[in-house]
Amino acid sequence: MIETLSIILGLVLAIHLFRQYWFNRQLPQVHCMESDGKFYSAGETSLAIKRPESGATRTLLCFPGFLEDTRYFLSLYERRGYELILINNANYHSPFDMKDSQELSWDPNPHQPGSIEYDGFHVAQAVKHLATTDHIVLHGHSRGGAVVLDAGRQFPEIMKDETKQISALLEAAVLPQGTPAGGTRGPVLGALTLYLMPIFLGLSRNISEARLLKLPMMKPTNQLKTGLLQTLFCNAKSYATCVENLRNITEWQEKHRYDLYENYHEITVLIGERDDVLSKKAMTASANEGAKRNPRVRVVETTETNHYISLETPDAIYDALGAE
């Protein structure tokens, strides 16, 4: 009996130490691409700005989802003549060479890095200080959708500036009162998920294409989607940040309600035909409640899509933009 107990305790300790190794480790940058544009940093956040030579009449400010980086938007927007402001998740590696980046002297961010609130603060500051056109679209994917909504919550006077046309495009977004795919997680399962996450992420850093394609979120797939999502587990500087990201997503969704939809003149919510990451039912219900609070909230259900609409059916994004 004592011997069995000792073996169990040893296994538990080994798992905990392995978890702590991945939780505390500062992770090296794996992906870095050369790109034209201007590069900045603000606290724990990296930003990139790409402006067309002939000048732009529209600004697209983009924020990626959980585990993603701003490469998510490049194939979608880079050659379409927009002023493109790409803001990365805080404490994630920039996908660009940042050796010539400049530090922005914005007001100090009062929030915790890894939180939606921290990232929302920087999104609002970018709208205020970096956008050079009067037609601005804030495109947030997944967790980035919550970041965009929270930027409006923190700074409604910026997002509802009557001298500018500012709108939000929320793609397969984390929304108020939303839930993960499969429904809400109880406190025990939620705590276990957060505890084991660093182990899962660490073991997935070198995920094979074959293993990746078995995940439900990969259907439908294509070469671009497969290539980008194969790097998901290497983008953060620390898996401790990813744990905080996920913990904060749950807290944010439970805490906030539908008044967040009132802080933009126009909001378009794009929903996948199926969504294996977030609950489509809860997402749709939240967006419809938002439309009751703000009649200029549009809910658009796309076809042949899952959670990554920009990579799966980019025309759905272009249609949404063209309809504004």
C-alpha positions in Angstrom: 0.0 0.0 0.0 2.8 2.4 1.0 4.7 1.5 -2.1 1.7 2.1 -4.4 1.1 5.4 -2.7 4.7 6.4 -3.2 4.5 5.6 -6.9 1.4 7.7 -7.3 2.9 10.6 -5.4 6.0 10.3 -7.5 4.0 10.4 -10.7 2.0 13.4 -9.5 5.2 15.2 -8.6 6.8 14.4 -12.0 3.7 15.8 -13.8 3.7 18.9 -11.7 7.4 19.5 -12.3 7.0 19.0 -16.0 4.1 21.4 -16.0 6.1 24.0 -14.1 9.0 23.6 -16.6 6.7 24.6 -19.5 4.8 27.2 -17.4 7.9 29.1 -16.3 10.1 28.7 -19.4 10.8 31.7 -21.6 10.2 30.4 -25.1 12.5 31.3 -28.0 11.2 32.9 -31.2 10.7 30.4 -33.9 9.1 32.3 -36.8 10.4 35.7 -38.0 9.8 37.2 -41.4 11.3 40.2 -43.1 8.7 42.8 -44.1 8.4 46.4 -45.1 6.6 48.8 -42.9 7.2 50.5 -39.6 7.5 48.6 -36.4 6.7 49.7 -32.8 6.4 48.4 -29.3 4.3 49.6 -26.4 4.9 47.8 -23.1 4.5 44.1 -23.8 2.9 44.7 -27.2 4.4 44.8 -30.7 2.8 46.7 -33.6 3.4 46.9 -37.3 2.1 49.6 -39.7 2.0 49.1 -43.5 0.9 52.0 -45.7 0.5 52.0 -49.4 2.7 54.3 -51.4 -0.2 56.1 -53.0 -2.0 56.8 -49.8 -5.0 55.0 -48.3 -8.6 56.0 -47.7 -9.3 53.3 -45.2 -7.5 52.0 -42.1 -7.7 48.4 -41.1 -6.6 47.7 -37.5 -6.3 44.0 -36.9 -6.0 42.0 -33.7 -5.5 38.2 -33.8 -7.0 35.4 -31.7 -5.7 33.3 -28.8 -2.3 31.6 -29.7 -2.2 33.5 -33.1 0.0 36.3 -34.3 -0.7 39.0 -36.8 0.3 36.9 -39.8 -3.3 35.8 -39.7 -4.3 38.9 -41.6 -1.5 39.3 -44.1 -2.8 37.3 -47.0 -6.2 38.9 -46.5 -5.2 42.6 -46.6 -1.6 43.2 -47.5 -2.2 43.9 -51.2 -5.5 45.7 -51.0 -4.3 49.3 -50.6 -5.4 49.7 -47.0 -3.5 51.4 -44.2 -2.8 48.3 -42.2 -2.2 48.5 -38.4 -1.3 45.0 -37.0 -1.3 44.7 -33.2 0.0 41.5 -31.6 -1.1 39.7 -28.5 0.9 41.1 -25.5 3.9 39.0 -24.6 3.9 37.2 -27.9 6.7 37.1 -30.3 6.3 39.5 -33.2 6.3 37.6 -36.5 8.4 40.4 -38.0 12.0 41.5 -37.6 11.7 44.2 -35.0 15.4 45.3 -34.9 14.5 48.8 -36.0 11.3 49.2 -33.9 10.5 52.3 -32.0 9.1 52.5 -28.5 5.8 54.4 -28.3 5.4 56.9 -25.5 1.7 56.3 -24.8 0.1 56.6 -21.4 1.0 53.7 -19.1 -1.3 50.7 -19.6 -3.1 50.1 -16.2 -4.1 46.5 -16.9 -2.4 43.1 -16.5 -0.5 41.8 -19.6 -2.3 38.7 -20.9 -5.7 40.2 -20.3 -8.3 41.4 -22.8 -8.3 44.7 -21.0 -4.6 45.2 -21.5 -4.8 44.6 -25.3 -8.0 46.7 -25.6 -6.2 49.6 -24.1 -3.5 49.5 -26.8 -6.0 49.0 -29.6 -7.7 52.2 -28.6 -4.4 54.1 -28.3 -3.5 52.9 -31.8 -6.8 54.3 -33.2 -6.1 57.6 -31.5 -2.4 58.0 -32.3 -1.6 55.9 -35.4 -4.5 55.8 -37.8 -4.3 58.5 -40.4 -7.6 58.0 -42.2 -11.1 58.9 -41.1 -12.5 55.5 -42.2 -11.3 52.9 -39.7 -12.3 49.3 -39.3 -11.2 47.3 -36.3 -11.0 43.6 -37.2 -10.7 41.2 -34.3 -10.6 37.4 -34.7 -11.7 35.2 -31.9 -10.2 36.6 -28.7 -9.4 39.6 -30.8 -13.1 40.3 -31.1 -13.3 40.7 -27.3 -10.3 43.0 -27.4 -12.0 45.2 -30.0 -15.2 45.4 -27.9 -13.2 46.1 -24.7 -11.4 48.9 -26.5 -14.8 50.5 -27.1 -15.8 49.9 -23.5 -12.7 51.6 -22.2 -12.7 54.5 -24.7 -16.2 55.0 -26.2 -15.3 58.6 -26.9 -12.7 57.4 -29.3 -14.7 54.8 -31.1 -17.8 57.0 -31.4 -16.0 60.1 -32.6 -18.5 61.8 -34.8 -15.8 63.2 -37.1 -14.7 59.7 -38.1 -16.3 56.5 -39.4 -15.2 53.8 -37.0 -16.7 50.3 -37.1 -15.9 46.8 -35.7 -15.7 43.6 -37.6 -15.9 40.7 -35.2 -14.9 37.4 -36.8 -15.8 34.1 -34.9 -15.4 36.3 -31.8 -15.2 35.8 -28.1 -18.4 37.7 -27.1 -20.1 38.7 -23.9 -21.9 35.7 -22.3 -20.3 33.4 -24.9 -18.9 29.9 -24.1 -16.4 27.5 -25.6 -17.6 24.9 -28.1 -19.4 22.2 -26.2 -20.8 24.6 -23.6 -19.6 26.1 -20.3 -16.9 24.4 -18.3 -17.5 23.7 -14.6 -15.0 25.1 -12.0 -13.2 21.7 -11.7 -12.8 21.1 -15.4 -11.9 24.7 -16.0 -9.2 24.6 -13.3 -7.8 21.3 -14.7 -7.7 22.7 -18.2 -5.7 25.7 -17.1 -3.4 23.5 -15.0 -2.6 21.1 -17.8 -2.4 23.7 -20.6 1.3 24.3 -20.4 2.0 20.6 -20.9 -0.4 20.4 -23.9 1.2 23.5 -25.5 4.7 22.3 -24.9 4.1 18.9 -26.4 2.4 20.5 -29.4 5.2 22.9 -30.3 6.4 20.6 -33.1 3.0 19.3 -34.1 3.0 17.4 -37.3 0.8 18.3 -40.2 -0.9 14.9 -40.0 -1.7 15.4 -36.3 -2.9 18.9 -36.8 -5.3 17.9 -39.6 -7.0 15.5 -37.2 -8.2 18.4 -35.1 -11.9 19.3 -35.7 -11.1 23.0 -36.1 -9.1 22.2 -39.3 -12.2 21.3 -41.4 -12.3 22.9 -43.9 -8.7 23.3 -44.6 -6.3 24.6 -47.2 -2.5 25.2 -47.5 -2.6 28.7 -46.0 -4.7 27.7 -43.0 -2.6 24.5 -42.4 0.7 26.4 -42.5 -0.4 29.2 -40.2 -2.1 27.0 -37.6 0.8 24.6 -37.4 2.8 27.5 -35.8 0.1 28.3 -33.1 2.0 26.7 -30.3 5.2 28.7 -30.9 3.9 32.3 -30.9 3.8 33.1 -27.2 6.9 34.2 -25.3 5.6 32.3 -22.3 2.9 29.7 -21.8 2.2 31.4 -18.5 0.8 34.2 -20.7 -1.4 31.7 -22.5 -2.8 30.4 -19.2 -3.7 34.0 -18.3 -5.2 34.5 -21.7 -7.6 31.6 -21.3 -8.4 32.3 -17.6 -9.2 35.9 -18.5 -11.4 35.0 -21.5 -13.7 33.0 -19.2 -13.8 35.8 -16.7 -14.4 38.5 -19.3 -17.3 36.6 -21.0 -19.0 35.9 -17.7 -18.6 39.5 -16.4 -19.7 41.6 -19.4 -23.1 41.9 -20.9 -24.6 43.3 -24.1 -24.0 47.0 -23.5 -20.6 46.5 -25.0 -22.2 46.5 -28.4 -23.3 50.1 -27.9 -19.8 51.6 -28.1 -19.4 51.5 -31.9 -21.6 53.1 -34.6 -21.5 49.9 -36.6 -20.6 46.3 -35.7 -20.6 43.3 -38.0 -20.4 39.8 -36.4 -19.3 37.0 -38.7 -20.2 33.5 -37.6 -18.9 30.3 -39.1 -21.2 27.6 -40.5 -19.8 25.5 -37.7 -17.3 26.5 -34.9 -15.2 23.9 -33.1 -13.5 26.4 -30.9 -16.3 28.7 -29.6 -20.0 27.9 -29.2 -21.9 29.0 -32.3 -25.2 29.0 -30.4 -23.9 31.2 -27.6 -22.1 33.5 -30.1 -25.2 34.0 -32.2 -27.4 34.6 -29.1 -24.9 37.2 -27.8 -24.7 39.0 -31.1 -28.5 39.0 -31.5 -28.9 40.5 -28.0 -26.3 43.1 -29.0 -28.5 43.9 -32.1 -31.4 44.7 -29.8 -29.2 47.3 -28.0 -27.7 48.7 -31.1 -29.7 48.4 -34.4 -26.5 48.8 -36.4 -25.2 45.5 -35.3 -25.3 43.0 -38.2 -25.1 39.3 -37.7 -23.8 37.4 -40.7 -23.7 33.6 -40.8 -21.1 32.4 -43.4 -21.0 29.1 -45.2 -18.3 26.4 -45.7 -16.5 27.9 -42.7 -15.4 27.0 -39.2 -13.5 29.2 -36.7 -11.0 30.7 -39.1 -13.2 32.5 -41.6 -10.4 34.8 -43.0 -8.3 31.7 -43.9 -11.2 29.5 -45.1 -13.4 31.9 -47.1 -11.8 35.3 -47.4 -14.6 36.5 -49.7 -16.9 36.6 -46.6 -14.6 39.2 -45.1 -14.4 41.3 -48.3 -18.2 41.2 -48.6 -18.6 42.4 -45.0 -16.2 45.3 -45.6 -17.8 46.2 -48.9 -21.2 46.3 -47.3 -20.2 49.1 -44.9 
